[in-house]
Amino acid sequence: MRQRLRRIYTVHYPYQNPLDYRRAVALQSIVVIGTVVALLVLVMAPLGLIGDDPELLPVIFGSPLIAIAGLFVEYQLIQRGRLQPAIWLLVLFLLFATGISAITLAAPATSLLIPLVAAGLLMNRRSLSIVIALVFVALCLRAIAQSELSRNVFTRPSETAGEDFVDGLLAFGVASLFFLAFSGSAERAAQLSGREAEQLRRVSRLSVRFSETLDEDGLLALTLQTAQSELGYTLAQIFMINADQTIGRRVRLNLDQKSVTSTSSTNAGDVMVIGQAARERAIIRVTADDTPPRNIHVVAPSRVAVALPVIAGEPLLAVLNVQTDRVPGISDNDIEVLQALVEQLALALARTRLINDLRRALREQEENAARMRSQLTDIQGRTRQVALSGWANYVQGRGGVFGYDFSEQREDETGGKFVLASDMTPSMRESLAQGDIVVERGDEHHLLNAPILLRGEVLGAMSFRLPADQPLSERQLDLARTIAVRLGVALENTRLFEQSQAQAARERKATEVANTLLTTTDMTALVSQAAESFYEALGAVYTRVVVKPSSLDVEVRENGNGHLS
């Protein structure tokens, strides 16, 4: 019963203007008080407590019934958000009641102050002017009606003192009631405006804290803390939206009010309200009095909820949902504050995701670069190993260390003289050990020793004898290094060329032997031809060929003179 009475008394329409909401609450109170008074009149009239004149009974019973009907219409207008028609209905009802009483001289002219006070508190200047004109007309009609009374009326002040007191008390009480109900609305609206301005300043200061936070959960926690702690909402939550406009997860504050917790659980009301905000990209308002399943979205004790989409450019990132149990709910000014909060959250989320994507891409590139460097190092190591192994075999095949000395003394007109050299001077060995140019200075000449490099590995050394009077500049030393490096590349190319030629010769010899063997049809001749081929190809002095399956035992031997046995 108590809940039902509270529901009847509460203003359910979500007035967005705080001043309109305060007026609606006051009008609702007047409607309730007027209804109670009318019911009391109906109860007291049959008991003779109001009047016992039979001619007045229709008025006594009819007036409360008309008042109750008018108050019911007033109540419906207030609950449906038709505040201005409700105000006009109340003022016209008061003007009609007091005007009829004043014109018929049943009430003093001061009773006309009641609709005038109500209009002054509830209406704008234009509407108030209309009411003033109607009150003036009522006064003129009262004056005309009073001027037509030619009979003498004798009254005793002592006898009319009670009636005059009641009339004055009634006018004073009704006027005072209106002043108490509607005065101070402007001050309350100013206070609300100041509170909203302070909230806007708090939200604007969040930009610095958002810029210092690069963690997405940290941004969400900061937003929820602002909504609940600083803006005063009962509940704040953020629904993260997937690419297909469905709810991915719901984020709320933990009990410590500093970190967030995520869950995928949602009810039918969440899906309907948040899904509508995501699809329409618009602000959605919900009250506890809405039809199911929308009202399920509002979590008790909250009475009003608002869902605001978080949009960064084109993508929809999330939906901020706030709920409150305060009266009058969430106004248009509150929505402006929340929109400012949502805009900052959208920018911060977009920036954080971009930075995280860039960091992830950079990390992947660094990992790829490290992997490629590792692979390149392995390839270079294997290449150097192959090159060194090839040069070791090549030099060993040439009988060890080998080189040439070139002298300017000419044997003929074709050029200088090359002399085969198989050792190195101490300065050349020092150049090999250091891996750089070594200059040995003397009185008659200078020796410039430069290492021959191939992919960072030392293959040998070069030595130049220069006149003692010829200065050595850094540019000449760089030229010597460049020549030594180019010589290393040329030596490697020549070695590979010789190796390719030798490999090609071996392939040709193997092909010739294979062709010869394939054309032989006799087993003994085949084995003998194989032995001769090996002798010719390898220079072997003795060859043995054995064919020994389980049921065959054939052995052919050939000595160095080519005789089979």
C-alpha positions in Angstrom: 0.0 0.0 0.0 2.8 2.4 0.9 4.6 1.7 -2.3 1.4 2.2 -4.3 0.8 5.6 -2.6 4.4 6.6 -3.2 4.0 5.6 -6.9 0.9 7.7 -7.2 2.5 10.7 -5.5 5.8 10.5 -7.5 6.3 12.5 -10.8 7.2 9.8 -13.3 7.7 11.9 -16.4 11.5 12.7 -16.8 11.5 16.5 -17.0 14.9 17.5 -18.3 14.7 21.1 -17.1 15.2 21.2 -13.3 13.0 24.2 -12.9 10.1 22.4 -14.8 10.6 19.4 -12.6 10.4 21.5 -9.4 7.2 23.1 -10.7 5.7 19.7 -11.6 6.5 18.4 -8.1 4.8 21.4 -6.5 1.8 21.1 -8.7 1.6 17.5 -7.8 1.5 18.4 -4.2 -1.2 20.9 -4.7 -3.2 18.3 -6.6 -2.9 15.8 -3.7 -3.8 18.5 -1.1 -6.8 19.7 -3.2 -8.0 16.1 -3.7 -7.8 15.5 0.0 -9.7 18.7 0.8 -12.4 17.9 -1.8 -12.9 14.4 -0.3 -13.2 15.9 3.2 -15.9 18.2 1.9 -17.8 15.3 0.5 -17.5 13.4 3.8 -18.4 16.4 6.0 -21.4 17.6 3.9 -23.8 14.8 4.8 -23.0 15.3 8.4 -24.1 18.9 8.3 -20.7 20.2 9.3 -20.4 22.6 6.4 -24.0 23.9 6.0 -27.5 22.9 6.5 -29.3 25.0 3.9 -31.0 22.7 1.4 -30.6 25.1 -1.4 -26.8 25.0 -1.0 -26.6 21.2 -1.0 -26.1 21.0 -4.9 -23.4 23.5 -4.6 -21.8 21.8 -1.6 -21.8 18.4 -3.4 -21.2 19.6 -6.9 -18.2 21.8 -6.3 -16.0 19.0 -4.8 -16.9 16.7 -7.6 -16.0 19.2 -10.2 -12.8 20.0 -8.3 -11.8 16.3 -8.1 -12.5 15.9 -11.9 -10.3 19.0 -12.7 -7.6 17.8 -10.3 -7.6 14.3 -12.0 -7.1 16.0 -15.4 -4.3 18.1 -13.8 -2.6 15.0 -12.5 -2.7 13.3 -15.9 -1.2 16.4 -17.6 1.6 16.5 -15.1 2.5 12.8 -15.5 2.5 13.1 -19.3 4.9 16.0 -19.4 2.2 18.6 -20.4 3.3 21.1 -17.8 2.2 24.3 -19.4 -1.4 23.1 -20.1 -1.5 21.9 -16.4 -0.4 25.4 -15.2 -3.1 27.1 -17.4 -5.7 24.6 -16.1 -4.9 25.3 -12.5 -4.8 29.1 -13.0 -8.1 29.1 -14.9 -9.7 26.9 -12.3 -8.7 29.3 -9.5 -9.7 32.3 -11.6 -13.1 30.8 -12.3 -13.8 29.8 -8.7 -12.7 33.1 -7.2 -14.1 35.1 -10.0 -17.6 33.6 -9.6 -17.5 34.1 -5.9 -16.3 37.7 -6.2 -18.8 38.7 -9.0 -21.7 37.2 -7.0 -20.4 39.0 -3.9 -20.2 35.7 -2.1 -16.5 36.3 -1.4 -14.4 39.5 -1.0 -12.5 41.0 -3.9 -9.2 39.9 -2.2 -9.9 36.3 -3.3 -9.0 37.3 -6.8 -5.4 37.6 -5.6 -5.2 33.8 -5.4 -5.1 33.2 -9.2 -3.0 36.3 -9.7 -0.4 34.9 -7.2 -0.4 31.5 -8.9 0.0 33.1 -12.4 2.9 35.3 -11.1 4.8 32.3 -9.8 4.2 29.8 -12.7 3.7 31.8 -15.9 5.8 33.9 -18.1 5.2 37.6 -18.6 2.9 37.2 -21.6 0.6 34.7 -19.9 0.6 36.7 -16.7 -0.6 39.7 -18.6 -3.6 37.7 -19.9 -4.5 36.6 -16.3 -4.2 40.2 -15.0 -6.6 41.3 -17.7 -9.1 38.6 -16.7 -8.8 39.5 -13.0 -9.4 43.2 -14.0 -12.5 42.1 -15.9 -13.7 40.1 -12.9 -13.2 43.2 -10.7 -15.2 45.3 -13.1 -18.0 42.8 -13.2 -18.0 42.7 -9.4 -18.2 46.5 -9.3 -21.1 46.5 -11.8 -22.9 43.8 -9.8 -22.4 45.7 -6.6 -23.6 49.0 -8.1 -26.9 47.5 -9.1 -27.7 46.6 -5.4 -30.0 49.4 -4.3 -31.3 47.8 -1.1 -29.8 48.6 2.2 -27.7 46.0 3.9 -27.1 46.3 7.6 -24.3 44.3 9.1 -22.8 44.1 12.5 -19.0 43.7 12.5 -19.2 41.4 15.4 -21.5 39.1 13.5 -19.3 39.0 10.3 -16.0 38.8 12.1 -15.9 35.1 11.8 -16.8 35.0 8.1 -14.3 37.8 7.3 -11.6 36.0 9.2 -12.3 32.7 7.4 -12.3 34.5 4.0 -9.1 36.3 4.7 -7.5 33.2 6.2 -8.5 31.2 3.1 -7.0 33.8 0.7 -3.9 34.2 2.9 -3.5 30.4 3.2 -3.8 29.7 -0.5 -1.5 32.5 -1.5 1.0 31.4 1.1 0.8 27.8 -0.1 1.6 29.0 -3.6 4.5 31.1 -2.4 5.9 28.2 -0.3 5.5 25.7 -3.2 7.0 27.8 -6.0 9.2 30.4 -4.5 13.0 29.6 -4.6 12.8 27.7 -7.9 15.1 30.2 -9.6 17.6 29.9 -6.8 17.5 26.1 -7.0 17.9 26.3 -10.7 20.9 28.6 -10.2 22.4 26.1 -7.8 21.9 23.3 -10.2 23.6 25.4 -12.9 26.5 26.1 -10.7 26.8 22.4 -9.8 26.8 21.5 -13.5 29.4 24.1 -14.3 31.6 22.6 -11.6 31.1 19.2 -13.0 32.1 20.5 -16.5 35.3 21.9 -14.9 36.1 18.5 -13.3 35.5 16.7 -16.6 37.7 19.2 -18.5 40.5 18.5 -16.0 40.4 14.9 -16.9 42.2 15.5 -20.2 45.6 15.8 -18.4 45.0 12.5 -16.5 43.8 10.8 -19.7 47.0 11.9 -21.5 49.1 10.3 -18.7 47.2 7.0 -18.9 48.1 4.6 -21.8 46.4 1.5 -20.4 42.9 1.0 -21.7 41.6 -0.5 -18.4 43.1 2.5 -16.6 41.1 4.9 -18.8 37.9 3.0 -18.2 38.6 3.0 -14.4 39.2 6.7 -14.4 36.0 7.4 -16.4 33.9 5.2 -14.0 35.5 6.9 -10.9 34.6 10.3 -12.3 31.0 9.3 -13.1 30.4 7.8 -9.7 32.6 9.7 -7.3 32.7 13.2 -8.8 29.4 13.4 -10.8 27.4 11.5 -8.1 25.8 8.7 -10.1 24.6 5.6 -8.3 26.1 3.2 -10.9 28.4 3.7 -13.9 29.4 0.9 -16.3 30.9 0.7 -19.8 29.8 -1.8 -22.4 32.6 -2.5 -24.9 31.1 -3.0 -28.4 32.3 -5.5 -31.0 32.6 -4.8 -34.7 29.2 -6.3 -35.3 27.6 -3.8 -32.9 27.1 -6.5 -30.2 28.2 -6.3 -26.6 31.7 -7.6 -26.0 32.1 -7.1 -22.3 30.8 -5.0 -19.4 33.2 -3.1 -17.3 32.5 -2.0 -13.7 34.5 -0.7 -10.8 35.8 -3.2 -8.2 35.1 -2.8 -4.6 38.3 -0.7 -4.2 36.9 1.8 -6.6 40.3 2.1 -8.3 40.4 -0.9 -10.7 37.9 -2.4 -13.0 36.4 -5.8 -13.4 35.0 -7.2 -16.7 32.2 -9.7 -17.3 30.3 -10.9 -20.3 27.0 -11.4 -18.5 24.1 -9.2 -19.6 20.4 -9.3 -19.2 17.6 -8.7 -21.8 17.3 -5.1 -20.8 21.1 -4.5 -21.3 20.9 -6.1 -24.7 17.9 -4.0 -25.8 19.0 -0.6 -24.5 22.8 -0.8 -25.2 22.1 -2.5 -28.6 19.7 0.4 -29.5 22.3 3.0 -28.5 25.0 1.2 -30.5 22.8 0.8 -33.6 21.3 4.3 -33.6 24.4 6.0 -32.2 22.1 8.1 -30.1 21.5 8.8 -26.4 18.9 6.4 -24.9 17.0 7.2 -21.7 15.4 4.5 -19.6 13.3 4.6 -16.4 12.2 2.0 -14.0 8.6 2.6 -15.0 9.3 1.5 -18.7 7.8 -1.7 -20.0 9.8 -4.9 -19.7 12.4 -5.8 -20.7 13.7 -2.2 -20.9 13.1 -1.5 -17.2 15.2 -4.6 -16.3 18.2 -2.6 -17.4 17.8 -0.2 -14.5 19.4 -1.6 -11.4 17.8 -0.9 -8.0 17.8 1.5 -6.2 18.3 3.6 -9.4 15.3 5.0 -11.1 16.7 6.5 -14.3 19.5 5.3 -16.7 21.1 6.9 -19.7 23.2 5.2 -22.4 25.7 7.3 -24.3 27.7 5.9 -27.3 31.5 6.4 -27.2 32.4 7.3 -30.8 35.9 8.2 -32.1 35.5 9.4 -35.6 33.6 6.6 -37.4 34.2 3.5 -35.2 31.9 2.9 -32.2 34.2 1.9 -29.3 31.8 1.5 -26.3 28.6 2.7 -24.6 28.8 4.6 -21.3 25.8 3.8 -19.1 25.0 5.8 -15.9 22.2 5.3 -13.5 20.9 7.4 -10.6 18.2 7.3 -7.9 18.3 11.1 -7.3 15.4 13.4 -8.1 14.7 14.7 -10.8 16.9 12.2 -12.5 19.2 13.1 -15.4 18.6 16.5 -16.9 19.7 17.9 -20.3 22.5 19.8 -18.5 23.6 16.5 -17.0 23.6 15.0 -20.5 25.9 17.8 -21.7 28.4 17.0 -18.9 28.2 13.3 -19.7 28.8 14.0 -23.4 31.9 16.0 -22.6 33.1 13.0 -20.5 32.3 10.6 -23.4 34.1 12.7 -25.9 37.3 12.8 -23.8 37.0 9.0 -23.3 36.6 8.4 -27.0 39.7 10.5 -27.8 41.8 8.8 -25.1 40.7 5.3 -26.2 41.5 6.0 -29.8 44.9 7.4 -28.9 45.7 4.5 -26.6 44.7 1.9 -29.2 46.7 3.7 -31.9 49.8 3.9 -29.6 49.4 0.2 -28.6 49.0 -0.8 -32.3 52.2 1.2 -33.2 54.1 -0.4 -30.3 52.9 -3.9 -31.3 53.9 -3.2 -34.9 57.3 -1.8 -33.8 57.8 -4.8 -31.5 57.0 -7.2 -34.4 59.3 -5.3 -36.7 62.1 -5.5 -34.1 61.5 -9.2 -33.7 61.6 -9.7 -37.4 64.7 -7.6 -37.7 66.4 -9.5 -34.9 65.4 -12.8 -36.6 66.7 -11.6 -39.9 69.9 -10.4 -38.3 70.3 -13.8 -36.7 69.7 -15.5 -40.0 72.0 -13.2 -41.8 74.7 -13.8 -39.2 74.3 -17.6 -39.6 74.4 -17.2 -43.4 77.5 -15.0 -43.1 79.1 -17.4 -40.7 78.4 -20.4 -42.9 79.5 -18.4 -46.0 82.8 -17.5 -44.3 83.2 -21.0 -43.1 82.7 -22.4 -46.6 85.0 -19.8 -48.1 87.7 -20.5 -45.5 87.3 -24.2 -45.9 87.4 -23.8 -49.7 90.6 -21.6 -49.5 92.2 -24.0 -47.1 91.6 -26.9 -49.5 92.7 -24.7 -52.4 95.9 -23.6 -50.8 96.6 -27.2 -49.6 96.1 -28.4 -53.1 98.6 -25.7 -54.3 101.2 -27.0 -51.8 100.7 -24.6 -49.0 101.3 -20.8 -48.9 102.0 -19.4 -52.3 102.4 -15.9 -53.8 104.3 -13.8 -56.3 106.9 -11.1 -56.2 106.7 -8.4 -59.0 109.9 -6.5 -59.8 110.2 -3.4 -62.0 113.3 -4.8 -63.7 112.3 -5.8 -67.1 113.4 -8.9 -68.8 111.9 -7.9 -72.1 109.6 -5.3 -73.5 106.4 -7.0 -72.4 106.5 -6.0 -68.7 108.0 -6.7 -65.3 109.2 -10.0 -63.9 107.1 -12.3 -61.6 108.9 -14.6 -59.2 107.0 -17.3 -57.3 107.2 -16.7 -53.5 106.2 -19.2 -50.8 107.0 -17.3 -47.7 106.0 -14.0 -46.0 108.0 -11.3 -44.4 107.6 -10.4 -40.7 105.9 -7.2 -41.6 103.4 -9.1 -43.7 102.7 -11.5 -40.9 102.2 -8.5 -38.6 99.6 -7.1 -41.1 97.8 -10.4 -41.1 97.7 -10.5 -37.3 96.4 -6.9 -37.1 94.0 -7.2 -40.0 95.1 -3.7 -41.1 97.9 -1.9 -43.0 101.3 -2.0 -41.5 104.0 0.4 -42.8 107.7 -0.5 -42.3 109.8 2.6 -42.8 113.4 2.6 -43.8 116.2 4.9 -45.0 116.0 3.9 -48.6 112.4 2.8 -49.0 109.2 2.1 -47.1 107.3 -1.2 -47.1 103.5 -0.9 -47.1 101.8 -4.2 -46.0 98.0 -4.5 -46.5 95.9 -7.6 -45.6 93.8 -9.2 -48.3 90.2 -9.5 -46.9 87.2 -11.5 -48.0 84.0 -10.9 -46.0 86.0 -9.9 -43.0 88.3 -12.9 -43.1 92.0 -12.6 -44.0 93.1 -14.5 -47.0 96.7 -13.2 -47.3 98.7 -10.0 -47.5 100.1 -7.6 -50.1 103.4 -5.7 -49.7 104.4 -2.6 -51.6 107.9 -1.1 -51.6 107.9 2.7 -52.0 110.6 5.2 -52.3 111.6 6.8 -48.9 111.0 10.3 -50.2 107.4 9.6 -51.2 105.0 10.6 -48.4 102.1 8.3 -47.5 98.8 10.1 -47.1 95.6 8.7 -45.5 94.0 8.8 -48.9 96.8 6.5 -50.3 96.3 4.1 -47.3 92.5 4.0 -48.0 93.3 3.2 -51.7 95.6 0.4 -50.6 92.8 -1.0 -48.4 90.3 -0.8 -51.2 92.7 -2.6 -53.6 93.3 -5.3 -51.1 89.6 -5.9 -50.6 88.9 -5.9 -54.4 91.8 -8.4 -54.7 90.2 -10.6 -52.2 86.9 -10.6 -54.2 88.8 -11.3 -57.4 90.7 -14.2 -55.8 87.5 -15.7 -54.5 85.9 -15.4 -58.0 88.9 -17.0 -59.6 88.9 -19.8 -57.1 85.2 -20.5 -57.7 85.8 -20.4 -61.4 88.6 -22.9 -61.2 86.5 -25.0 -58.9 83.6 -24.9 -61.3 85.9 -25.9 -64.2 87.3 -28.8 -62.2 83.7 -29.9 -61.2 82.6 -29.7 -64.8 85.6 -31.8 -65.9 84.8 -34.4 -63.3 81.2 -34.4 -64.4 82.2 -34.9 -68.1 84.6 -37.8 -67.1 81.9 -39.4 -65.0 79.4 -39.0 -67.9 81.9 -40.6 -70.3 82.6 -43.5 -68.0 78.8 -44.1 -67.4 78.1 -44.0 -71.1 80.9 -46.5 -71.7 79.7 -48.9 -69.0 76.1 -48.7 -70.2 77.0 -49.8 -73.7 78.8 -53.0 -72.4 76.7 -56.1 -72.5 79.1 -58.8 -71.1 79.5 -59.0 -67.3 83.2 -59.7 -67.4 83.8 -57.0 -70.0 81.7 -54.6 -67.9 83.7 -55.2 -64.8 87.0 -55.0 -66.7 85.9 -51.8 -68.4 85.0 -50.3 -65.0 88.4 -51.2 -63.6 90.1 -49.6 -66.6 87.9 -46.5 -66.3 88.8 -46.1 -62.6 92.5 -46.5 -63.5 92.3 -43.8 -66.1 90.2 -41.4 -64.1 91.9 -41.7 -60.8 95.4 -42.8 -61.8 95.1 -45.8 -59.5 97.9 -48.3 -59.5 95.7 -51.2 -58.3 92.0 -51.7 -58.7 89.7 -54.4 -57.3 86.0 -54.9 -58.3 83.9 -57.5 -56.3 80.4 -58.6 -57.2 79.1 -61.0 -54.5 75.4 -61.6 -54.2 74.2 -64.6 -52.2 74.4 -67.1 -55.2 77.3 -65.5 -57.2 81.0 -65.1 -56.4 82.9 -63.2 -59.0 86.1 -61.1 -58.3 88.0 -59.3 -60.8 91.4 -57.7 -60.1 93.6 -55.6 -62.2 97.1 -54.6 -61.6 98.7 -51.4 -62.7 99.7 -52.8 -66.1 96.1 -53.4 -67.0 96.2 -57.2 -66.7 93.0 -58.9 -65.3 93.3 -61.8 -62.9 
